[in-house]
Amino acid sequence: MSVNVNPLPPSALERLLARDRRLTGVALAALVVLAWSYLLVLSKQMSDDASMASMPGMRAMPNMPRLGGATGGAAQSIALTVLMWWTMMIGMMVPSAAPMILLFGNVQRRQLAAESPTLRVALFAGGYVAIWGAFSVLAAAAQIVLTRLTLLTPIELTVTSWLGVLLVALAGVYQLTPLKNACLRRCRSPAAFLSSHWRRGNAGAFRMGVEHGGYCVGCCWLLMGLLFVVGIMNLVWVAVIAAFVLIEKLVPQGETTAKINGIALLALALFLAFNA
């Protein structure tokens, strides 16, 4: 049996939309603040541990990432590495995804009238964050493999100079590819994405979040790889790359900006190669 829902008057609907946008905005801001707070605490802890480990006669502290040792210790280290990456991705990517999430909430409110869109907005955001969680597993695995191959320093968390040149060059080339441009176009156009990928229900909201997150990963994964070059927990560069992503997604002519950035990265790779 179908239930007819009387649509709310325009003024009442606009008040609800404004209230829900504020609540969603506050929730997203709180998530980003929590992510950056954790990163600041973790960065300080790792810095203190590195200072201790560099003292004569001192060994790496137990809470520093290690690849050997007991199974339980290794499993915990891997889990913490994944958590570190996932937290970084949340802090870096949620701000640029906020316009999409806010628009999705508006559309849900208009369609559902008297029903609250809160759950579906949360599911959409959860899907977006989940796909970056999957990326974080891969990034953590890459960090572990590079460390075992002695291509990543365990203290600075930076790769060797020639591998760094290669990563910067690859990031620059990818900025100029049609795949990068196609993913960026979908990230830059929330209304077009929602109209072409709309799915009904709670499961549909989560799936849409995953799909949007997939486009964002496709757009930015090699930019995130630059963290291996500048230092995985170098929060200044984490913030710079996050701003890089935000500019590409939100400013006018973002596709052109991405190409300019790609050319700049290729120039940087040449400079690094000649000075390696």
N, C-alpha and C positions, 0 to 999 in steps of 0.2 A: 504494500500500500504506500503510495507516495504522499509526502507531506508538503504542503505549500507553505512557504515562508514569506511573510509579507516583507517587502523590501523596506529598509529604513528610509525616512525622509532624507533628502540630500544633506541638510545641515547636520543632522545627527550622524549620518554616515561619515561626513568629513571630520567631525569631532572624534569619532572612533578611529578613523584612519590616522589622524594626527597623534592620538594617544598611543596607538599601536606602533607607529613609527618611532616615537620617543622611547617606548619600552624596548623595542628591538635594537635601536641605536645604543641605548644604555647597556643592554646585554652584550652586544658586540664589543663595545668599548671596554667593558669589564673583562671580557675574555682576552682581549689584546693586552690589557694592563697586567692581568695575571700571568700571561705568557712571558711578557718582558720582565716582570718581577722575578719569576723563576730563573730566567736566563741570567739576570744580574747576580742573583745569589749563586748560581752554578758557576758563573764566570769567576767570581771572587774565590769560591772554594777551590776551583781548579788552579787559579793563580797562586793561592797559598800553598797548595799541594806541590805545585811545580817548584816553588821557591824552596820548600823543604827538601824535595828530591834532589835539587841541585847543590845542596850543602854537602861538604866533604863527609864521607862516611855514612850518608843517608841513602836509603832506598826509596823507591816509589811508594807513596802511601797507599794503604789498602783500598781507599775509595777512588783512586785514580783508575781510568780505564786500562785494563790489562787483558791480555789475550791468553795467558797461561793460567796455571793454578787449578784449583778444584773446579769440578763441574758446576757446583752451585755458584761459586764466585764468578765464573765465566758467564753463566746464564744471567746473573744479575747485572754484570757489566754490559752485556748485549742489550738487555732490556732498558738500562739507563741510557745507553747510546741512542736507541730508537726513540725513547722519550725526549731526549735532548733535541734530536732532529725534528720530531713532531711539534714540540713546543716552538722551535724556531719557525717552522712553516706556518703555524697558527699566527704567531706574532707578525710575520712578514706578509702573509697573504690575505688574512681576514679583512684588513683595512681596504684593500683594493676590491674585495668581493662584496663589501657592504652595500654599494648601490644596487647590485643584483638582488641581494637578500631583502633589502627594504622594498624594492619594487615587487618582488614576489609576495611579500606580506600585504602590500596594497591590493594586488590582484586577488589574493585569497579573500581578503575582507570584502571586496566588492562582490565577489561571486557567492560567498557564503552568507552574506547579509548578517543576520543576527548571531551566527555561529562565530566562535573565536578562531582565528587563524593561527593562534600561538603554536599549537602542536605541529602544524604543517610547516610553519616557518622554522621551528626547531629541527624538524626532520630534514628540511632542505639544507640548513646550515650544517647539520650532522653529516649528511651525505658529502657535502663539500669538504668538511674537515676529514672525513674518513678516507677519501681518495688521497689526501695529502699524508694521512697516516700510512697508507700503503707505500707511497713514495719514500717516506721516512725509513721504512724497513729496508728498502733497496739502498738508500743513502748510507744507512748504518752498516749494511753488509759491505758496501764499497769501502767505507772507512776501515773496517776490520781487515779486509783483504789487502788494502794498500799498506796498512800498518804491518801486517805479517810479511809482506814483500819488501819491507823497509823503504817504501816509496812515500810514506807519510811519517813525519816526525811525531813522536808520541807526546811531546811537550807543547810545541807551537801548533801542532795539528795543521801543518802545511805540507804540500807535496814537494818533491824535488823540483829543481828549477826547470828542467826540460819538460817534465810532465805538466808543470804549471803553464809553460808556453803553449803546449798542445791544447790544454783545456781552454785557455783564453782564445786561441785561434778557432777552436771548434765552436765556442760560444759566439764568436764574431760571425763565422760562416752561417751558423744556424739562424742568426738574426735576419739574414738575407734570403732565407728559403721560403717557398710558397707555404710549407706546412706551418712555419712560425706565423706567417701572415694570416693564414686561415684560422688558426687557434686564437690569435690576438683579436681578429675581427669579431669573433663570437664573444670573447671576454669584454670587448668594448661596447657591445650592443645588447644590453639587458632585455629591452623590449623585443628585439628580433629573436633572441634566444628563447624567451618564454613563449612567443607565438609559434615557434617552429618545434619546440621540444615539450610542449605542455602535456602533462599526464595527470589524471584524476586520482584523488584519494591520498591517503597517508603514504602508501608505498610509492605512488607516483611522485610525491614531493621529495622523498628520499632519493629516488632514482634521478630526478632532475638535478638535485644537488651533486650527486656523483658525476653526472654527465658534465655539468658546468665545471666541477673540479677537474675532470679529465682534460677539458680544454685548457684550463689554467696550467695544469702540469705540462701539457704539450707546448704551451707558450713559454714557460719559464724554467723548465728542468735544467737546461744547461747554464742558465744564469745562476741557479742554485749550486751548480757544480763549481762555480767560481769561489765558493766558500773554501774548497779544498786548496785554493791558491792563496787566498788572503788570510786564512786561519779560520777554522770551523767555528770557533767561539770568539772570534774578533767581533765584538758587538758593534763597533763603529762601522765596520764593513757590512755587517748584517743589516744595519739601518740604511746604509747607502744603497745596497742592492734592493732592499724593500722600497726605497724611494724611487729607484730606477724602474721597478715594476709598476708602481703606482702612477708614475708619469706616463709610461707607455699606455696604460689602460684608461686613464682619465683625461689627459689633455687632448685638445684638438690635434688632428693629424698624427695620431699615435703611431700609425703604421709607418709613416715617414720618420718619426722619431726613432722607432725601432731599427730602421735601416741605417740611420745616422749613427746610432749606438753600435751597430754591428761593424761599421767601417772604423769607428773609434777603437773597438776591441781588436780588430785585425791590426791596426796601427800599433796598439799597445803590445800585441804579440810579437810583432817585428822588433820593437824596441827591446823587449825582454830577451828575445833570441840573440840580438847583437850584444847584449850585456850579460848573458848567462855565463 
